[in-house]
Amino acid sequence: MVWAVRFIAPARIFTFVGADLFLYFLPMTQAVYGALASGRLPLWNPDQSCGTPLLATLQVGTFYPPHLLYLFLPLPGAMALSAVLHLLLATGFAYVLARALELEVAAAAVAGVAFGLSGCLLGASFFPNYQEASVWLPAGLLALGQLARRAAAGRPMGSGWLLLWCAAEAFPMLAGHAQLWLLFNYAWAAAVIYLAAAAAYHAGRGAALRFLLAAGAAAVLGLGLTAVQLIPTLELTLASVRPPKAMTWAEVDPWGSFPSVYLRNSLVPPFKLTSEYLGLVAVLLAPAGLFALGRRTLALALAAGAAGIFLVLLGDITPLHRLYFILPGLAAFRFPVRMQVVVLLAVAMLAALGTHEITRALREDRPMRRPAALAGTAAAALAAVLLTRAGEPPYIPLVAFVLLAAAALARAGRTSAAVLPCCLALLVGADLFIAARNPALTPYHAAGAALFNRHLALAKLARERRPSRFLVLGGGFDPDLQAKSGMRWHAPRPDDYEPLVLARASDFLSIGDEPQRMGRRVGRVRDLPRSFMDLAGVATLVVGTPLPPLAHPEETVRGLVPRGHLPATPESGTPPPGPTIYDNPSALPRAFTVSAWRVEANPGAMLEALRQPDFPARGVALLEEAPPGLAPSANDAAAPAAAGIRSYLPEEVVIETRVERPSLLVLTDTYYPGWLATVDGVAAPLLRADFLFRAVPLQPGAHEVRFAFRPGSFRAGAALSTAALVILALGGMWAWRAARHSM
C-alpha cells in the first residue's frame, strides 16, 4: 500500500532524484537480461564508450538470484515488483531479527516497519542495487545470532542458518553494491566478535570456537559465490577512472557536506520522500531501549555504532569524519551518506527495544512502570504533533492513536501493555507513511515510460548506419537522448554514463576535462576534437542546447552536413525546431588498414600527439610497441583502406580484408584484456593503437581476422563460484541425510 499510494501515485515530474533509474538502471537491466533471455552471456557492450565490459560493471547485478524475475516478466514492471518484494524482505528480516532477541510482537513490528518502510529503503527504489543489498544486513545479523545461540547450546548449527549467512555474505555483492558489501562485512565482523565473546562467557571457549569456525566457513563459501562477479569487476576497476585506492574527503564527498541539512532530513518529518529520514517516532523511542533489562550491552553497542556513523556523516565539521579513512577500503568509495542504512537498522532495533521495555514496565509491578509508560506516550504525542505539520487532513487521526494510548494508561497495567505498544507500532508506520510522498517520476508510470521512444527517427537512422557511431552533444536532460540510448537502440555511441568507465576511454572522450570531475568519471563527452570524432567513426552528430563547455564549438560542426531536426521536448532545453542532426562525411570506417605506424610508448605523449591539428591520424597509427615481424611502409601519406566487417557480434567480430603491403588492421573498438585475435585461424598479436583501439599486423594478401572476447577473469571467477556451489550442494545433501537418519 505504501508503495502504491505514496511512492507511485503522487509522482508527477522527471527530476534529478529519479534520473539514474531512467538513465542507467533500466537500460542496463534491459540489455543484460535481454541478452540472457536470448541465450547470450553479456560479457561485452559494443554500443557504449567505443566498447566496454558489460557483465563486469557490477551495478546491474547479473548473477543476483532474485533477478531471475527479469527473465520471465516484462521490464520495467519486473523491476517494480522486485522493489516491492525487497521492501517486504527488509521488513520481514528486521521483524524476525527482533523476535530472535525475544522481543514482543508489537516491538518486533516496530523494528520491521521502521527499517523496511523507511525513507532510506523506499527512496532506494531509485537505486535498485542499494535497496537490494540493504536487505541482507539484518539477514546476516539474524543468521549469525542463531549460529552463536546454537553453538552456546551445544546444538547442531543448522544448515538453514548457515545457508542464510552464506547468502547474506554473497548477495550484497551479487546485487551490485560493493560499498555496502564491504560496510556490512565490517558490521558483521563486529557482531561476530560480540557474539563470540558472549558465547565464550556463557558456554566456554569451545562454543565460541565452534561458532567462529562455522561462521568463517560459511563466509568463505559466500565469498566464493561472489567470485564470478567480483573478479571481473576488480579487473575493470583497476583499468577504470575509479581504481581501488583511498581518496580525499573532497573526493569521497564531491558535492560537499551540509550538516544542518543532513540533521533536518534525518530527524524532521519531511514534506516529501527523503532518503536520509530515520523516522521521528522511532528516534524518540530509541532512548528507552538503553534501559532494556538484560539487553543493555547490546543497546549500548547499537547506540554507540549508530552515533559514531551519524557523526561521521555530518562531514568535515567534526574530526570524526576521519574514521571513514581508518577501515581499509571504505575511502575507495564515494558518498559516505550511504552508510545511513546501518544507522537506520540500529535506530530500528533500539526503537524495538524501547517499545519492549515500555511494555514490560506496564506489565510488571515496578516503580518504573508508570514513568516509563508516560515517557513513551509523551514521545508518541510529540511525534504526532510534529507529523501533522505536513498539513494533510488524512493524517489527523494520528492524534487519535496518542489519545488511545493515553487512555490505556488509566486502565490496568496488562491492558496498557497490550494497547500502547500497538499504538506505537502504528505511529511508527504512520510517520513513515506520511514521509513517503514521492513526487519524482519513475519508468513504472505511463508518463515515465512515455519519456522514452520519442526520437524513433534518430534511433532508426543510427541503427541503419551501424557499425558507424552516433553522438549527442547538448540536448539537456532528455532521457531519450542520454548516453545509454546506444544500448537501448542497439546503435553504438562513443560516450557513456558508467561509474566504472575505462580510464583510457574517459581520457579519449574528455580532453581537457579535468575540472569537470563528475562528468569525466562517468565517460561523458565534454570536448571531443573533430579528429577524435572522425577516428571514432562518428557518422551522425546531434547538437542541441545547452551545449557542454566545448573549447572550439565552431570546429565541432565545421564541414558537417545538416540533415534535419529532432522534435523539441521540455526536457531537452532546446527551443523549436529542436536539436539539429548532422551527417559527418569525414568519419573513418570502424575497421580500416594502414601501412604506416609509429611507436609511442608513453600513453600521455600518444594522446598529446593525436591531439595535434597536423597529426595525420587518417594514414598513420600510433602503437605502444612495435608489431612483431612487420616493418612500416615508407609511404606515410597513404590513405586508410576500408576493411569489410563480415560479422559484428558483441563478443566476436569477423573482418575480411586484402592488403598489398605489410599493414595494420585497426578496429576502432576498445582494447581490453580478454580480447584475442586470429588471422586466418592462427593466433595473432593484438596491439593497442591510437591510445584506445585494437590493431592486428597483417602480411600482404587476403585475410580473415577474427576478434573474440574470452576474459580469463570471468573464467577464473566462474570456476571459483562453481566450486563454492558444489560444496554448498554437497553440504546440503549431507545435512539432509543426517537429518533423515536422526529421525
LUMGU-388996 format. One record per residue (C-alpha): x, y, z. Coordinates in Angstrom, 2 decimals. Each point is the difference from the previous one (the first is absolute). Layout:
LUMGU-388996
R         u         v         w
R         X         Y         Z
...
END
This chain:
LUMGU-388996
R         u         v         w
R      0.00      0.00      0.00
R      2.81      2.42      0.90
R      1.63     -0.68     -3.37
R     -3.19      0.54     -1.99
R     -1.51      2.91      1.96
R      3.07      1.99      1.00
R      2.79     -0.94     -2.43
R     -1.81     -0.55     -3.31
R     -3.22      2.04      0.17
R      1.41      3.49      0.85
R      2.85     -0.12     -2.54
R     -0.40      2.66     -2.69
R      3.33      1.43     -1.16
R      3.27     -1.30     -1.43
R      2.71      1.15      2.43
R      3.65     -0.53      0.81
R     -1.04     -2.24      2.92
R     -1.36     -2.70     -2.27
R      2.32      0.60     -2.93
R      2.29     -3.01      0.53
R     -2.96     -2.36     -0.16
R     -0.78      1.34     -3.50
R      3.52      0.68     -1.24
R      1.91     -2.95      1.43
R     -1.82     -2.84      1.75
R     -2.87     -0.55     -2.43
R      2.07     -0.05     -3.23
R      2.74     -2.08      1.61
R     -2.51     -2.52      1.35
R     -1.76     -0.21     -3.35
R      3.30     -0.63     -1.78
R      1.32     -2.61      2.43
R     -3.16     -2.03      0.47
R     -1.02      0.40     -3.61
R      3.31     -1.65     -0.91
R     -0.46     -2.76      2.58
R     -3.53     -0.66     -1.22
R      1.37     -0.46     -3.52
R      2.61     -2.48      1.24
R      3.03      2.32     -0.07
R      2.23      0.70      2.97
R      0.40      3.82     -0.07
R      3.75      0.31      0.46
R      0.53      3.03     -2.27
R     -1.97      3.11     -0.90
R      0.92      1.23     -3.51
R     -2.49      2.88      0.02
R      1.56      2.30      2.62
R      3.37      1.62      0.52
R      1.49     -1.52     -3.19
R     -0.61     -3.39      1.64
R      0.21     -0.82      3.70
R     -0.45     -3.00      2.31
R     -3.64     -0.57      0.90
R     -0.23     -2.82      2.51
R      2.95      1.43      1.95
R     -1.70      3.36      0.58
R     -1.61     -1.53      3.13
R     -2.92      2.33      0.74
R     -2.61     -1.80     -2.08
R      0.45     -3.19      2.11
R      0.18     -2.57     -2.80
R      0.35     -3.01      2.34
R     -2.29      1.17      2.81
R     -2.52     -2.88      0.39
R     -3.17      2.12      0.54
R      0.69      1.60     -3.38
R     -1.26     -3.20     -1.63
R     -3.28      1.92      0.02
R      1.36      2.08     -2.85
R      0.25     -3.04     -2.26
R     -3.68     -0.86      0.32
R     -1.81      3.30      0.53
R      0.10      3.11     -2.21
R      2.09      2.99      1.00
R     -0.36      2.47      1.59
R     -2.93     -1.63      1.84
R      2.27     -2.77      1.26
R      2.30      2.62      1.54
R     -2.96      1.54      1.84
R     -1.01     -3.44      1.29
R      3.57     -0.64      1.12
R      0.01      3.29      1.93
R     -3.22     -0.93      1.83
R      1.27     -3.50      0.80
R      3.24      1.39      1.41
R     -1.85      2.49      2.18
R     -2.02     -2.94      1.35
R      3.17     -2.02      0.54
R      1.62      2.89      1.85
R     -3.04      0.34      2.24
R     -0.14     -3.74      0.60
R      3.70     -0.45      0.80
R     -0.01      2.91      2.46
R     -3.17     -1.38      1.65
R      1.44     -3.53      0.35
R      3.30      1.43      1.28
R     -1.89      1.80      2.76
R     -1.99     -3.12      0.81
R      3.25     -1.97      0.19
R      0.97      2.42      2.78
R     -3.19     -1.17      1.76
R     -1.77      3.32     -0.39
R     -3.79      0.36      0.09
R     -1.91     -0.31     -3.26
R     -0.93      3.70     -0.01
R      3.60      0.97      0.76
R      1.25     -2.19     -2.84
R     -2.60      1.62     -2.26
R      1.54      3.37      0.89
R      3.41     -1.29     -1.16
R     -1.41     -1.41     -3.24
R     -1.99      3.08     -0.92
R      2.71      2.48      1.04
R      2.53     -1.77     -2.21
R     -2.00     -1.31     -2.95
R     -2.20      3.05     -0.60
R      2.65      2.61      0.70
R      0.80      2.86     -2.31
R      3.43     -1.53     -0.44
R     -1.27     -3.26     -1.52
R     -3.06      1.42     -1.73
R      2.10      2.76     -1.56
R      2.48     -2.66     -1.07
R     -2.62     -1.21     -2.46
R      1.73      2.48     -2.32
R      3.26     -1.94      0.57
R     -0.96     -3.67     -0.15
R      3.43     -1.37      0.86
R      0.09      2.02      3.25
R     -3.49     -1.10      0.99
R      0.65     -3.65     -0.81
R      3.33     -0.10      1.83
R     -1.43      1.70      3.11
R     -2.43     -2.86      0.59
R      2.83     -2.34      0.93
R      1.41      2.00      2.92
R     -2.66     -1.18      2.51
R     -0.06     -3.44     -1.66
R      3.71     -0.46      0.70
R     -0.36      1.16      3.60
R     -2.95     -2.36      0.48
R      1.94     -2.98     -1.35
R      3.08      0.79      2.09
R     -2.09      0.36      3.15
R     -1.66     -3.37     -0.55
R      3.32     -1.71     -0.71
R      1.49      1.43      3.20
R     -3.05     -1.08      1.99
R      0.21     -3.57     -1.33
R      3.72     -0.14      0.69
R     -0.53      1.13      3.59
R     -2.75     -2.60      0.46
R      2.13     -2.80     -1.46
R     -2.50     -0.57     -2.82
R      0.75     -0.61     -3.69
R      0.48      3.23     -1.89
R     -2.92     -0.58     -2.34
R      0.45     -0.03     -3.75
R     -2.73      2.61     -0.45
R      1.78      2.62      2.12
R      3.34     -0.78     -1.62
R     -1.59      0.40     -3.42
R     -1.59      3.32      1.01
R      3.33      1.29      1.27
R      1.72     -1.15     -3.19
R     -2.67      1.77     -2.09
R      0.27      3.18      2.09
R      3.75      0.03     -0.58
R     -0.33     -0.46     -3.76
R     -3.18      1.82     -1.02
R      0.95      3.66      0.61
R      2.89     -0.42     -2.42
R     -2.06     -2.01     -2.48
R     -2.73      2.67      0.23
R      2.58      2.48     -1.23
R      1.05      2.14      2.98
R      3.63     -0.56      0.99
R     -0.03      2.93      2.44
R     -2.82     -1.43      2.11
R      1.51     -3.48     -0.25
R      3.24      1.28      1.53
R     -1.81      2.10      2.61
R     -2.26     -2.91      1.01
R      3.01     -2.26      0.39
R      1.40      2.42      2.54
R     -3.37      0.07      1.80
R     -0.21     -3.80     -0.07
R      3.59     -0.29      1.23
R     -0.88      2.16      2.99
R     -3.05     -2.22      0.63
R      2.15     -3.14     -0.22
R      2.40      1.37      2.61
R     -2.90      0.92      2.31
R     -1.73     -3.37     -0.44
R      3.19     -2.02      0.37
R      0.84      1.83      3.23
R     -3.51     -0.63      1.31
R      0.19     -3.70     -0.95
R      3.39     -0.36      1.71
R     -1.33      1.71      3.14
R     -3.16     -2.09      0.27
R      1.03     -3.37     -1.48
R      3.78     -0.07     -0.14
R      2.67      0.45     -2.63
R     -0.98     -3.19     -1.81
R     -3.42      1.44     -0.85
R      1.59      3.24     -1.20
R      2.44     -1.95     -2.16
R     -2.81     -2.08     -1.55
R     -1.87      3.17     -0.82
R      3.05      1.68     -1.51
R      0.84     -3.02     -2.15
R     -3.55     -0.37     -1.30
R     -0.42      3.71     -0.70
R      3.44      0.22     -1.63
R     -0.55     -3.02     -2.24
R     -3.39      1.27     -1.19
R      1.47      3.47     -0.60
R      2.78     -1.49     -2.16
R     -2.60     -1.88     -2.04
R     -2.02      3.20     -0.35
R      3.10      1.80     -1.19
R      0.56     -2.81     -2.48
R     -3.51      0.48     -1.36
R      0.82      3.63     -0.76
R      3.14     -0.88     -1.98
R     -1.82     -0.22     -3.33
R     -0.86      3.69      0.42
R      2.77      1.23      2.26
R      3.05     -1.03     -2.05
R     -1.16      1.53     -3.33
R     -1.07      3.13      1.90
R      3.41      0.31      1.66
R      1.67     -0.29     -3.41
R     -2.24      2.75     -1.39
R      0.45      2.18      3.08
R      3.78     -0.07     -0.34
R     -0.32      1.32     -3.57
R     -2.76      2.52      0.81
R     -0.04      3.60      1.15
R     -0.72     -1.30      3.51
R      2.83     -2.37      0.92
R     -0.24     -1.49      3.51
R      2.06      2.56      1.87
R     -0.78      2.36      2.85
R     -1.36      3.40     -0.97
R     -0.04      3.29      1.86
R     -3.13      1.21      1.79
R     -0.65      2.48     -2.83
R      0.02     -2.91     -2.43
R     -2.16     -2.39      2.02
R     -2.49      2.79      0.68
R      0.21      2.02     -3.25
R     -3.24      1.91      0.52
R      1.08      1.26      3.41
R     -1.25     -0.57      3.54
R     -3.10      1.80      1.24
R     -0.37     -1.09      3.63
R     -3.04      2.15      0.75
R     -1.81     -1.43     -3.04
R      1.01     -3.54      0.94
R     -1.22      0.48      3.58
R     -3.32      1.42     -1.18
R     -0.54     -2.68     -2.61
R      0.84     -2.76      2.48
R     -2.15      1.13      2.90
R     -2.72      2.40     -1.14
R     -3.06     -1.41     -1.82
R      0.43      1.10     -3.62
R     -2.60      1.28     -2.44
R      1.16     -2.52     -2.60
R      1.99     -3.23     -0.16
R      3.51      0.49      1.40
R      2.47     -2.86      0.05
R      1.72      1.21      3.19
R     -3.19      0.01      2.12
R      0.29     -2.40      2.96
R     -3.55      0.40      1.29
R     -0.75      2.42      2.83
R     -2.07     -2.45      2.06
R      2.70     -2.66     -0.22
R      2.70      2.50      1.01
R     -2.06      1.13      3.00
R     -0.55     -3.60      1.09
R      3.66     -0.95     -0.37
R      1.25      1.49      3.34
R     -2.41     -2.22      1.92
R      1.81     -2.99     -1.48
R      3.13      0.92      1.97
R     -1.86     -1.08      3.17
R     -1.06     -3.42     -1.33
R      0.64     -2.54      2.77
R      2.41     -2.76     -1.03
R      0.83      1.71     -3.29
R      1.76      3.17      1.05
R      3.37     -1.08     -1.37
R     -1.60     -0.64     -3.39
R     -1.91      3.30      0.17
R      3.14      1.95      0.91
R      1.91     -1.66     -2.87
R     -2.77      0.91     -2.45
R     -0.17      3.57      1.29
R      3.78      0.45     -0.14
R      0.22     -1.35     -3.53
R     -2.90      2.11     -1.24
R      1.29      3.16      1.69
R      3.51     -0.50     -1.37
R     -1.19     -0.44     -3.59
R     -2.47      2.86      0.36
R      2.80      2.35      1.10
R      2.17     -1.14     -2.92
R     -2.85      0.83     -2.35
R     -0.12      3.56      1.29
R      3.12      0.55     -2.09
R      3.24      1.78      0.62
R     -1.43      2.35      2.62
R      1.01     -2.66      2.56
R      3.33     -1.85      0.24
R     -1.93     -3.27      0.05
R     -0.36      0.10     -3.77
R      3.55     -1.38     -0.06
R     -1.42     -3.32      1.23
R     -1.12     -0.58     -3.58
R      3.66     -0.38     -0.94
R      0.94     -2.38      2.82
R     -1.82     -3.13     -1.15
R      1.84     -1.31     -3.07
R     -1.87      0.35     -3.27
R     -2.77      2.40      1.03
R      1.80      3.09     -1.29
R      0.08     -1.57     -3.49
R     -3.75      0.73     -0.23
R     -1.80      3.30     -0.35
R     -3.01      1.31      1.92
R      0.40     -1.10      3.64
R     -3.70      0.83      0.48
R     -0.69     -3.48     -1.35
R      0.96     -1.26      3.47
R     -3.35      1.37      1.16
R     -1.54     -3.46     -0.35
R      2.13     -1.25      2.92
R     -1.17      2.93      2.14
R     -3.54     -0.77     -1.05
R      0.12     -3.65      1.08
R      1.57      0.96      3.33
R     -2.75      2.59      0.63
R     -2.67     -2.52     -1.00
R      1.34     -2.60      2.44
R      0.37      2.57      2.79
R     -3.58      1.15     -0.59
R     -1.11     -3.64      0.22
R      1.95     -0.44      3.24
R     -1.57      3.20      1.32
R     -3.51     -1.18     -0.87
R      0.71     -3.35      1.65
R      1.26      1.68      3.16
R     -3.07      2.26      0.18
R     -2.17     -3.10     -0.36
R      1.82     -1.77      2.82
R     -0.20      3.10      2.21
R     -3.76      0.08     -0.45
R     -0.43     -3.73      0.53
R      2.14     -0.36      3.11
R     -0.69      1.57      3.35
R      3.10      2.15      0.15
R      0.51      3.59      1.11
R      1.23      0.81     -3.50
R     -3.23     -1.23     -1.61
R     -1.99      3.22     -0.08
R      2.91      2.41     -0.82
R      1.19     -2.23     -2.84
R     -3.48     -0.23     -1.45
R     -0.54      3.73      0.34
R      3.36      0.67     -1.69
R     -0.92     -2.27     -2.89
R     -3.39      1.65     -0.40
R      1.50      3.49      0.21
R      2.48     -0.91     -2.74
R     -2.84     -1.30     -2.15
R     -2.06      3.14      0.61
R      2.91      2.25     -0.96
R      0.55     -2.02     -3.14
R     -3.67      0.20     -0.95
R     -0.07      3.77      0.46
R      3.07      0.43     -2.19
R     -1.31     -2.41     -2.58
R     -3.16      2.03     -0.50
R      2.18      2.90     -1.17
R     -0.32     -1.51     -3.46
R     -3.50      1.44      0.02
R     -1.61     -2.96     -1.71
R     -3.42     -0.66      1.55
R      0.09     -3.82     -0.41
R      2.74     -0.12      2.61
R     -1.82      1.84      2.78
R     -1.23     -3.40      1.34
R      3.56     -0.46      1.22
R     -1.01      2.04      3.01
R     -2.66     -2.62      0.70
R      2.67     -2.62      0.46
R      1.70      2.16      2.63
R     -3.27      0.62      1.82
R     -0.73     -3.72     -0.07
R      3.42     -0.74      1.47
R     -0.50      2.62      2.72
R     -3.37     -1.48      0.86
R      1.63     -3.40      0.32
R      2.19      1.35      2.81
R     -3.04      0.61      2.15
R     -0.90     -3.70     -0.16
R      1.65     -3.08      1.45
R      3.62     -0.64     -0.83
R     -0.67     -3.04     -2.21
R     -2.46      1.96     -2.14
R      2.48      2.81     -0.35
R      2.70     -2.48     -0.92
R     -2.20     -1.38     -2.78
R     -1.24      3.28     -1.44
R      2.90      2.43      0.20
R      2.60     -2.07     -1.93
R     -2.47     -0.52     -2.83
R     -0.63      3.73     -0.10
R      3.72      0.66     -0.11
R      0.44     -2.43     -2.90
R     -2.87      1.73     -1.83
R      1.59      3.38      0.65
R      3.33     -1.15     -1.37
R     -1.77     -1.21     -3.13
R     -2.10      3.15     -0.32
R      3.09      2.16      0.40
R      1.76     -1.75     -2.87
R     -3.18     -0.12     -2.08
R     -0.29      3.79      0.20
R      3.68      0.48     -0.90
R     -0.22     -2.35     -3.01
R     -1.67      2.45     -2.40
R      2.09     -0.23     -3.16
R     -0.38      2.69     -2.70
R      2.70     -1.43     -2.30
R     -1.13     -1.84     -3.10
R      1.14     -3.58     -0.59
R      0.01     -2.23     -3.10
R     -2.75     -1.99      1.73
R     -2.46      2.81     -0.81
R     -1.59      0.34     -3.41
R      1.27      3.59     -0.06
R      3.50     -1.22      0.86
R      0.00     -2.66     -2.71
R     -1.15      2.66     -2.49
R      3.30      1.86      0.51
R      1.63     -2.72     -2.09
R     -0.50     -0.76     -3.70
R     -0.67      3.64     -0.91
R      2.81      0.09     -2.58
R     -0.66     -3.16     -1.97
R      1.16      1.61     -3.25
R      3.46      0.58      1.50
R      0.04     -3.53      1.40
R     -0.84     -1.42     -3.43
R      2.68      2.13     -1.69
R      2.64     -1.01      2.57
R     -0.81     -3.70     -0.41
R      0.10      0.27     -3.81
R      3.48      1.52      0.18
R      1.32     -2.65      2.37
R      2.89     -0.71      0.52
R      0.67      3.76     -0.39
R     -0.57      1.85      3.26
R     -2.25      2.89      0.91
R      0.47      2.65      2.68
R     -2.25      2.52      1.76
R      1.47      3.29      1.26
R     -2.31      2.08      2.14
R     -3.65     -0.91      0.07
R     -0.55      0.87      3.64
R     -1.48     -2.73      2.18
R     -2.07     -1.84     -2.58
R      0.17     -3.68      1.11
R     -0.42     -1.20     -3.56
R      3.21      1.79     -1.08
R      2.24     -0.91      2.94
R      3.08     -2.18     -0.43
R     -1.63     -3.38      0.66
R     -2.22      0.48     -3.05
R      2.75     -1.88     -1.84
R     -0.92     -3.16      1.91
R     -3.74      0.57     -0.27
R      0.12      0.58     -3.75
R      2.75     -2.56     -0.73
R      1.88      2.81     -1.72
R      3.58      0.75      1.11
R      1.01      3.24      1.73
R      3.53      1.02      1.02
R     -1.11      1.39      3.37
R     -1.60     -1.57      3.06
R     -1.55      0.58      3.40
R      1.88     -2.60      2.01
R      1.65      0.24      3.45
R      2.72     -2.49     -1.01
R      0.77      1.59     -3.35
R      3.44     -0.98     -1.22
R      2.63      2.63      0.72
R      1.29     -0.16     -3.58
R     -3.47      0.53     -1.44
R     -0.62      2.86      2.41
R      3.28      1.68     -0.94
R     -0.75     -0.43     -3.70
R     -3.51      1.45      0.36
R      0.72      2.76      2.50
R      3.00      1.90     -1.29
R      0.81      2.90      2.30
R     -2.83     -1.00      2.32
R      1.83     -0.30      3.31
R     -2.12      2.73      1.70
R     -3.14     -1.91     -1.03
R      0.73     -2.83      2.43
R     -3.51     -1.39      0.23
R     -0.44     -0.01     -3.78
R      3.37     -1.62     -0.60
R     -0.70     -2.73      2.53
R     -2.96     -1.39     -1.92
R      1.33      0.32     -3.57
R     -1.99      2.95     -1.28
R      1.27      1.90     -3.01
R      1.05      3.53      0.93
R      2.43      1.21     -2.65
R      0.60     -2.51     -2.78
R      2.13      1.39     -2.83
R     -1.22     -0.67     -3.53
R      3.05     -2.15     -0.71
R     -0.92     -2.24      2.93
R     -3.62     -0.10     -1.11
R      1.06     -1.03     -3.50
R      2.38     -2.63      1.35
R     -2.75     -1.50      2.20
R     -2.24     -0.36     -3.06
R     -2.69      2.49      1.08
R     -2.08      0.33     -3.18
R     -3.04      1.65      1.60
R      0.09      2.94      2.40
R     -2.96      1.53      1.84
R      0.57      3.48      1.40
R     -2.43      1.61      2.40
R      0.09      2.67      2.68
R      1.39      0.57      2.49
R      3.29     -1.31     -1.36
R      2.69     -1.39      2.30
R      2.97      2.34      0.49
R      1.74     -0.66     -3.31
R      3.33      1.69     -0.55
R     -0.66      0.48     -3.74
R     -3.73     -0.34     -0.69
R      0.37      1.35     -3.54
R      2.53     -2.74     -0.83
R     -2.41     -2.68      1.20
R     -2.54      0.64     -2.76
R      2.32      1.32     -2.75
R     -0.43     -2.09     -3.15
R     -3.01     -1.89      1.33
R     -3.15     -0.26     -2.12
R     -3.31      0.99      1.69
R     -2.56     -2.74     -0.39
R     -3.01      1.20      1.99
R     -1.25      0.53      3.53
R     -1.22     -2.12      2.87
R     -3.28      0.98      1.66
R      0.43      2.58      2.75
R     -0.90     -1.45      3.42
R     -0.33      1.77      3.37
R      2.91     -2.03      1.40
R      2.39      0.71     -2.90
R      0.17      3.71      0.76
R      0.25      0.68     -3.74
R     -2.54      2.41     -1.50
R     -1.88     -0.94     -3.19
R      0.81     -1.34     -2.50
R      2.06     -2.15      2.42
R      3.49     -1.54     -0.04
R      1.71     -0.08     -3.41
R      1.09     -3.27     -1.64
R      3.26      0.13     -2.00
R      1.69     -2.50     -2.32
R      3.78     -0.27      0.34
R      1.46     -0.92     -3.41
R      3.56     -0.11      1.36
R     -0.62     -2.78      2.53
R      2.36     -2.93     -0.37
R     -1.42     -3.50     -0.41
R     -0.06     -2.12      3.13
R      2.61     -2.34     -1.48
R      2.78      1.11     -2.36
R      3.60     -0.81     -0.92
R      3.04      2.27      0.09
R      3.51     -0.74     -1.19
R      1.71      2.66      2.11
R      0.42      0.07      3.77
R      2.14      1.49      2.72
R      0.87     -1.29      3.45
R     -0.76      2.24      2.96
R      0.38     -1.92      3.26
R     -1.25      2.82      2.23
R     -3.84      0.11      0.01
R     -0.08      3.67      0.97
R      2.34      0.94     -2.82
R     -2.08     -2.10     -2.40
R     -3.17      1.84      0.97
R      1.78      3.32     -0.36
R      1.24     -0.97     -3.48
R     -3.51     -1.01     -1.08
R     -1.25      3.35      1.24
R      2.29      2.01     -2.30
R     -1.91      1.55     -2.96
R      2.64     -1.09     -2.52
R      0.19     -3.64      1.10
R     -0.84     -2.28     -2.99
R     -2.38     -2.25      1.95
R     -1.61     -1.22     -3.23
R      3.20     -1.58     -1.29
R      2.21     -0.77      3.00
R     -0.70     -2.15      3.05
R      1.70      0.57      3.34
R      1.03     -3.15      1.87
R      1.41     -0.56      3.46
R      2.24     -2.80     -1.28
R      1.34     -0.97     -3.40
R     -2.02     -2.67     -1.83
R      2.02     -3.23     -0.03
R      1.39     -1.00     -3.39
R     -1.34      3.08     -1.78
R      1.77      3.08     -1.31
R     -1.92      3.20     -0.85
R     -0.30      1.20     -3.56
R      1.90      3.12     -0.97
R     -3.17      1.46     -1.47
R     -1.33      1.88      3.03
R     -2.54      1.87     -2.10
R     -1.97     -3.07     -1.04
R     -3.70      0.36      0.77
R     -1.66     -2.66      2.13
R     -1.76     -2.80     -1.86
R     -3.36     -1.21      1.24
R     -0.29     -3.60      1.14
R     -3.22     -1.96     -0.32
R     -1.76     -0.99      3.22
R     -1.55     -3.38     -0.78
R     -1.48     -0.58      3.45
R     -0.33      2.29      2.99
R     -1.20     -1.57      3.25
R      0.61      1.36      3.50
R      2.63     -2.61      0.90
R      1.26     -0.82     -3.52
R      0.89      2.07     -3.06
R      1.03     -1.49     -3.35
R      1.70      2.20     -2.62
R      1.09     -0.82     -3.53
R      2.69      2.09     -1.69
R      2.71     -0.06     -2.63
R      3.26      1.95      0.30
R      2.76      0.51     -2.57
R      2.78      0.73      2.48
R      0.73     -0.67      3.69
R     -2.82      1.78      1.81
R     -1.96      0.40      3.20
R     -3.68     -0.76      0.22
R     -1.48      2.54      2.43
R     -3.37     -0.66      1.62
R     -1.22      3.08      1.85
R     -1.30     -2.01      2.94
R      1.52      0.19      3.47
R      3.12     -2.04      0.73
R     -0.65     -1.99      3.19
R      1.44     -3.14      1.65
R     -1.83     -3.10     -1.18
R     -0.23      0.94     -3.67
R      1.84     -2.47     -2.24
R      0.73      0.20     -3.72
R      0.54     -2.60     -2.69
R      1.04      0.52     -3.62
R     -1.18     -2.76     -2.31
R     -0.62     -2.20      3.04
R      3.49      0.52      1.49
R      0.51      1.94      3.24
R      1.35      3.48     -0.68
R      1.37      2.76      2.24
R     -2.58      2.58      1.06
R      1.42      3.50      0.37
R     -1.31      3.24      1.46
R     -0.28      2.67     -2.70
R     -0.73      3.72      0.19
R     -0.19     -0.05      3.81
R     -3.32     -1.88      0.26
R     -0.57     -2.38     -2.90
R      1.07     -3.47     -1.23
R      2.38     -0.85     -2.82
R      1.26     -3.22     -1.60
R      3.09     -0.22     -2.26
R     -0.61     -1.46     -3.45
R      2.31     -1.28     -2.74
R     -0.91      0.65     -3.67
R     -2.96     -2.00     -1.26
R     -3.65     -0.72      0.79
R     -0.84     -0.76      3.62
R     -2.82     -0.82      2.36
R      0.59      1.63      3.38
R     -2.06     -1.09      2.97
R     -0.19      1.86      3.32
R     -1.48     -2.00      2.91
R     -0.58      1.04      3.61
R      1.03     -2.81      2.35
R      0.82      1.68      3.32
R      2.09     -2.10      2.35
R     -1.38      1.93      2.97
R     -3.48     -1.31     -0.70
R      1.20     -3.58     -0.44
R      1.92      0.13      3.29
R     -2.95      1.54      1.84
R     -2.45     -2.49     -1.48
R      2.23     -2.91      1.05
R      0.20      1.24      3.60
R     -3.73      0.67      0.21
R     -0.77     -3.41     -1.47
R      2.25     -1.64      2.59
R     -1.78      1.89      2.79
R     -3.38     -1.10     -1.37
R      1.14     -3.62     -0.16
R      1.22      0.12      3.61
R     -3.30      1.55      1.09
R     -1.96     -2.65     -1.87
R      2.06     -2.83      1.51
R     -0.33      1.53      3.46
R     -3.75      0.33     -0.44
R     -0.31     -3.63     -1.09
R      2.06     -1.14      2.98
R     -2.13      2.06      2.40
R     -3.19     -1.38     -1.55
R      1.19     -3.60      0.32
R      1.15      0.59      3.57
R     -3.40      1.46      0.86
R     -1.76     -3.03     -1.52
R      2.14     -2.48      1.94
R     -0.62      1.87      3.25
R     -3.79     -0.26     -0.39
END
